[in-house]
Structures are given as C-alpha cells and as structure tokens.
Amino acid sequence: MAASFGGYSILLSLALVSMLIAPSSAGRNANLRQVCSRTHDRSRCMRLLVPETRYSDGDARSIAEAAINLAYRKAREITSSGGDDSAAWRFSCTRNYGKAIRGLDRSRRLLNDGDYRRVARQVDETMEEARRCRRRLDGFSGDYDFAKRRNKEFEVLCSAVKVCAKILSSDN
C-alpha cells in the first residue's frame, strides 16, 4: 500500500510540474504563432524565428527585432557566400540586397523610434527588392537552390516584420 502511494505521489508531482511548465512555454510562443500565421509561410516563419526569440518575452516588438536581425544576416549570406561560385546570380542580386540591407537599417531605426506605420511601408519596399532578385533567379538556368532558399527565408522574415509593425501600430 505504501509503495503504491509513493508511486502515485511521484506521478501526481510530475503531472503538476508539467502543467506548470507547459502553459508558460506555450504562452511565450503564442505571439510568435500569431505573427507567423499572418505571413505567407507559417511553418518556415516558425522554424526561422523560434530559435531567435527563445530568450525574449515574445512580444511583437522583440519578434520584429529578431526578424530584422535574422533577415540582415540572410541578406549578407546571399551577397557573400552563395553556396556556389557562380558570380552571375550573385552579381544580379547584389544590388537588390544592398538596397534591402539599407531598407532593414531604416526599418530598425523606425522601429526604435516607434514609427510602426512607416516600418510596414519600408519593409514592403525591402521585400520588393527580394522579389526582384527571385524573378532574376527564376530566369537563370542551373541550380540556384541555395540562393532561392535564402531569398525565400528573407521574404518570410520581412513579412513577419510587417505583421509585427501592423500589430504594434494598432496597439497605439
């Protein structure tokens, strides 16, 4: 009887601990899930941003900051490494991503200033540069999977920033 009581108390303790832990982690990602569900690729958005936001409180502003920082790194990857030695696509997209990086810098400043409506407009312009690169990549023959994947990730991250900016502007 005592042994079964001990077993039940251990199970009860584990159940209580899991109930306390699960809601806190679910709550932290609730805002991220809301943001990503409003982008054009929810699963990719979550896959990219969950590691970036794991130490933050997960509000729209911190998600936007994480997305801008990661998009900036993706843009640098596109213009620098490329995954292959083909200079044609990299040269073709370098101008677009130079403009996109400057757009991300402006978006970061606007976010810090609390000008969320202008963040959304700036991100639209930044996303257009990625779309121009994508159209160019589609015109190349050959395998440019690395560039296409990074370009898609960049677009999803910019979309997340735009969603966050809209959330933040509606809160004001």
Helices and strands as residue ranges (DSSP letters): H 2-37, H 42-53, H 60-80, H 87-113, H 116-139, H 145-171
